[in-house]
């Protein structure tokens, strides 16, 4: 029998900052034009968190039944470890996908933007087919691209648009920064698992590129938001606060390239996830202060 701790571990809560960040920043950008809507923001957060939990449990299920997790060196998974019957893990994943769909449907009804149903459907399909289905794209080196799109521009712009019904360029640029950090989290995870993924036949981007090139990609992804902050500082001077995130970025820039084993990379994964929410919060504060 799996314990509560096992289920919490299976939920991969350390990745949840990636769900919070686009909603925080998208809502601040909506606030900058007096469009902040607390109810829509809460619903957007629900969509993001439920989708994140859904994809985490669906990955646990899919990797587990494929046997991929037999080789893993990170925390044990519910399915792969045999702690939980696969169908139970799948049901939990489907419940979270359903909750995300319901939350998104409420947003669509409240805003009367019915085309958003398509975006929501694509997000759920992307979440499932990352490791699910006959030919998961996460096994073909496309995971980072999907994470960049859906945890970056789609989530950030979607949050601001749902509240204001206005397409704001600020949201796109902020989304690129958040998508970059989210992709860096996955790159870190996949660098750790290069050898075991290769054994399991899981062809991630890190497997294709190798450790050295993947670490260079990580550095590019983690520093891109710092560069994106520059035009924000010109438009919203208080966003200079975002450069405090360098207190995380600089150590990470030393940690990942020199990492010798899973322990260092697991730490880097957690800190990179925290970098996402730190950048989102500091940038959101800087943007909001202009409109205060």
Phi, psi and omega per residue, in radians:
X1 nan 2.302 3.108
X2 -1.352 2.450 3.109
X3 -1.528 3.002 3.079
X4 -1.058 -0.669 3.111
X5 -1.057 -0.691 3.115
X6 -1.080 -0.741 -3.139
X7 -1.188 -0.673 3.092
X8 -1.112 -0.744 3.088
X9 -1.088 -0.713 3.120
X10 -1.118 -0.511 3.124
X11 -1.263 -0.267 3.120
X12 0.942 0.977 -3.037
X13 -1.055 -0.372 3.139
X14 -1.145 -0.270 3.117
X15 -1.570 -0.153 -3.067
X16 -1.094 -0.522 3.044
X17 -0.949 -0.487 3.110
X18 -1.182 -0.422 3.080
X19 -1.452 -0.659 -3.135
X20 -1.196 -0.707 -2.952
X21 -0.985 -0.873 -3.121
X22 -1.110 -0.566 -3.132
X23 -1.250 -0.719 3.098
X24 -1.048 -0.878 -3.053
X25 -1.293 -0.694 3.100
X26 -1.100 -0.644 3.126
X27 -1.216 -0.659 3.099
X28 -1.128 -0.682 3.117
X29 -1.180 -0.639 3.039
X30 -1.124 -0.710 3.123
X31 -1.074 -0.559 -3.093
X32 -1.126 -0.338 3.056
X33 -2.044 0.490 3.101
X34 1.020 0.640 -3.118
X35 -1.988 0.148 -3.071
X36 -1.099 2.245 3.119
X37 -2.178 1.863 -3.066
X38 -0.982 -0.704 -3.104
X39 -1.161 -0.801 3.126
X40 -1.124 -0.681 3.125
X41 -1.088 -0.736 3.128
X42 -1.141 -0.702 3.112
X43 -1.159 -0.699 3.097
X44 -1.090 -0.685 3.097
X45 -1.123 -0.697 3.108
X46 -1.076 -0.780 3.109
X47 -1.017 -0.848 -3.074
X48 -1.102 -0.819 -3.095
X49 -1.192 -0.783 -3.133
X50 -1.130 -0.676 3.081
X51 -1.121 -0.739 -3.137
X52 -1.077 -0.791 3.121
X53 -1.166 -0.672 3.113
X54 -1.074 -0.804 -3.134
X55 -1.196 -0.591 3.117
X56 -1.123 -0.784 3.138
X57 -1.289 -0.589 3.101
X58 -1.191 -0.625 3.058
X59 -1.131 -0.721 3.105
X60 -1.007 -0.814 -3.132
X61 -1.130 -0.918 -3.038
X62 -1.132 -0.809 3.115
X63 -1.137 -0.612 -3.127
X64 -1.159 -0.853 -3.101
X65 -1.235 -0.408 3.070
X66 -1.384 -0.289 -3.110
X67 1.547 0.064 -3.117
X68 -1.062 -0.678 -3.053
X69 -1.315 -0.060 3.069
X70 -1.129 -0.390 -3.053
X71 -1.806 -0.075 -2.949
X72 -1.188 2.682 -3.139
X73 -1.965 -0.092 3.139
X74 -1.538 -2.862 3.118
X75 -0.981 2.503 -3.136
X76 -1.148 2.533 3.115
X77 -1.723 2.752 -3.096
X78 -1.081 -0.848 -3.092
X79 -1.313 -0.881 -3.072
X80 -1.075 -0.567 -3.126
X81 -1.435 -0.229 -3.104
X82 1.443 0.127 -3.105
X83 -1.223 -0.492 -3.096
X84 -2.360 2.459 3.083
X85 -1.065 2.312 -3.082
X86 -0.869 -0.744 -3.093
X87 -1.125 -0.490 3.088
X88 -1.207 -0.729 3.110
X89 -1.123 -0.718 3.110
X90 -1.079 -0.743 3.138
X91 -1.088 -0.706 3.108
X92 -1.089 -0.755 3.111
X93 -1.044 -0.779 -3.116
X94 -1.164 -0.600 3.087
X95 -1.100 -0.766 3.135
X96 -1.186 -0.651 3.063
X97 -1.088 -0.693 3.136
X98 -1.145 -0.725 3.115
X99 -1.109 -0.692 3.083
X100 -1.100 -0.729 -3.137
X101 -1.123 -0.740 3.134
X102 -1.125 -0.782 3.121
X103 -1.066 -0.733 3.108
X104 -1.154 -0.655 3.126
X105 -1.114 -0.654 3.106
X106 -1.104 -0.716 3.088
X107 -1.044 -0.783 -3.130
X108 -1.072 -0.765 -3.138
X109 -1.125 -0.768 -3.102
X110 -1.179 -0.596 -3.089
X111 -1.691 -0.257 -3.089
X112 1.057 0.457 3.089
X113 -1.754 1.420 -2.974
X114 -1.189 -0.399 3.130
X115 -1.159 -0.307 3.097
X116 -1.152 -0.333 3.075
X117 -1.040 -0.645 3.126
X118 -1.122 -0.759 3.131
X119 -1.089 -0.748 3.128
X120 -1.102 -0.734 3.129
X121 -1.110 -0.730 3.115
X122 -1.101 -0.671 3.141
X123 -1.115 -0.740 3.140
X124 -1.198 -0.734 3.101
X125 -1.088 -0.717 3.114
X126 -1.112 -0.673 3.131
X127 -1.117 -0.763 -3.107
X128 -1.242 -0.843 -3.022
X129 -1.390 0.056 3.033
X130 -1.027 -0.874 3.052
X131 -2.183 -0.052 -3.101
X132 -1.679 3.005 3.113
X133 1.429 -3.134 -3.077
X134 -1.240 -0.709 -3.105
X135 -2.230 1.306 -3.112
X136 -1.099 2.345 -3.089
X137 -1.275 -0.339 3.065
X138 -1.164 -0.327 3.106
X139 -1.628 0.111 -3.123
X140 -2.197 0.383 3.062
X141 1.355 0.291 -3.076
X142 -1.890 0.109 -3.098
X143 -1.084 -0.777 -3.107
X144 -1.084 -0.678 3.134
X145 -1.118 -0.773 3.136
X146 -1.128 -0.760 3.117
X147 -1.067 -0.748 3.125
X148 -1.018 -0.797 -3.076
X149 -1.188 -0.896 -2.983
X150 -1.464 -0.485 3.086
X151 -1.630 -0.042 -3.130
X152 -1.975 -1.839 -3.060
X153 -1.001 -0.731 -3.096
X154 -1.103 -0.861 -3.090
X155 -1.210 -0.722 -3.092
X156 -1.258 -0.869 3.109
X157 -1.148 -0.659 3.121
X158 -1.076 -0.719 3.132
X159 -1.124 -0.811 -3.114
X160 -1.213 -0.714 -3.113
X161 -1.155 -0.709 -3.127
X162 -1.053 -0.514 -3.128
X163 -1.533 -0.542 -3.019
X164 -1.971 -0.357 -3.020
X165 1.041 0.514 3.113
X166 -2.259 2.343 3.052
X167 -1.440 1.987 -3.088
X168 -1.847 2.107 3.113
X169 -0.966 -0.584 3.105
X170 -0.965 -0.670 -3.096
X171 -1.205 -0.616 3.115
X172 -1.158 -0.827 -3.115
X173 -1.119 -0.742 3.100
X174 -1.119 -0.657 3.123
X175 -1.113 -0.622 3.092
X176 -1.094 -0.732 3.108
X177 -1.109 -0.788 -3.135
X178 -1.204 -0.662 3.093
X179 -1.107 -0.625 3.111
X180 -1.102 -0.786 3.136
X181 -1.168 -0.727 3.123
X182 -1.059 -0.719 3.097
X183 -1.134 -0.628 3.115
X184 -1.106 -0.613 3.089
X185 -1.070 -0.813 -3.132
X186 -1.169 -0.672 3.094
X187 -1.022 -0.773 3.128
X188 -1.047 -0.816 3.122
X189 -1.029 -0.755 -3.067
X190 -1.330 -0.472 3.020
X191 -1.112 -0.764 3.121
X192 -1.015 -0.646 -3.003
X193 -1.750 0.246 -3.067
X194 -0.917 -0.915 -3.054
X195 -1.175 -0.775 -3.109
X196 -1.231 -0.620 3.081
X197 -1.154 -0.665 3.110
X198 -1.102 -0.705 3.106
X199 -1.102 -0.663 -3.076
X200 -1.482 -0.070 -3.129
X201 1.394 0.316 3.117
X202 -1.616 1.885 -3.030
X203 -1.642 1.383 3.087
X204 -1.332 2.984 3.106
X205 -1.052 -0.647 3.127
X206 -1.142 -0.618 3.089
X207 -1.142 -0.746 3.113
X208 -1.121 -0.783 -3.004
X209 -1.474 -0.524 -3.026
X210 1.582 2.886 -3.040
X211 -1.115 -0.827 -3.054
X212 -1.095 -0.853 -3.135
X213 -1.166 -0.612 3.131
X214 -1.152 -0.641 3.102
X215 -1.188 -0.597 3.061
X216 -1.164 -0.711 3.088
X217 -1.082 -0.722 3.112
X218 -1.004 -0.806 -3.128
X219 -1.058 -0.728 3.112
X220 -1.075 -0.803 -3.082
X221 -1.151 -0.675 -3.074
X222 -1.338 -0.451 3.136
X223 -1.579 -0.338 -3.121
X224 -0.981 -0.769 3.103
X225 -1.056 -0.555 3.115
X226 -1.146 -0.635 3.089
X227 -1.239 -0.707 3.132
X228 -1.094 -0.466 3.136
X229 -1.109 -0.484 -3.075
X230 -0.929 -0.964 3.139
X231 -1.138 -0.491 3.086
X232 -1.137 -0.685 3.136
X233 -1.079 -0.618 3.107
X234 -1.188 -0.673 -3.118
X235 -1.476 -0.650 -3.125
X236 -2.290 1.575 -3.036
X237 -0.912 -0.543 -3.096
X238 -1.204 -0.255 3.125
X239 -1.250 -0.032 3.019
X240 -1.021 -0.345 3.052
X241 -0.968 -0.522 -3.066
X242 -1.108 -0.409 3.124
X243 -1.255 -0.127 2.981
X244 -1.092 -0.402 3.127
X245 -1.115 -0.295 3.057
X246 -1.020 -0.394 3.095
X247 -1.132 -0.357 3.031
X248 -1.746 -0.702 -3.045
X249 -1.131 -0.758 -3.101
X250 -1.114 -0.853 3.082
X251 -1.057 -0.663 3.119
X252 -1.132 -0.592 3.133
X253 -1.183 -0.355 3.065
X254 -1.645 -0.620 -3.050
X255 -1.221 -0.880 -3.037
X256 -1.141 -0.838 -3.132
X257 -1.099 -0.450 -3.074
X258 -1.789 0.018 -3.097
X259 -1.042 2.339 -3.108
X260 -1.841 -0.306 -3.088
X261 -2.743 -3.137 -3.081
X262 -1.015 -0.623 -3.068
X263 -1.022 -0.810 -3.132
X264 -1.172 -0.653 -3.100
X265 -1.283 -0.562 3.057
X266 -1.151 -0.708 3.063
X267 -1.093 -0.763 -3.139
X268 -1.102 -0.657 3.116
X269 -1.064 -0.818 3.133
X270 -1.090 -0.821 -3.104
X271 -1.155 -0.597 3.109
X272 -1.178 -0.674 3.075
X273 -1.091 -0.721 3.092
X274 -1.162 -0.542 3.101
X275 -1.064 -0.642 3.127
X276 -1.031 -0.903 -3.092
X277 -1.256 -0.559 3.109
X278 -1.128 -0.772 3.120
X279 -1.153 -0.711 3.141
X280 -1.107 -0.780 -3.093
X281 -1.181 -0.825 -3.103
X282 -1.167 -0.677 3.103
X283 -1.196 -0.681 3.118
X284 -1.098 -0.727 3.109
X285 -1.097 -0.790 -3.137
X286 -1.083 -0.708 3.117
X287 -1.203 -0.749 -3.080
X288 -1.177 -0.577 -3.112
X289 -1.070 -0.500 -3.141
X290 -1.152 -0.607 -3.063
X291 -1.660 -0.023 -3.047
X292 -1.242 nan nan
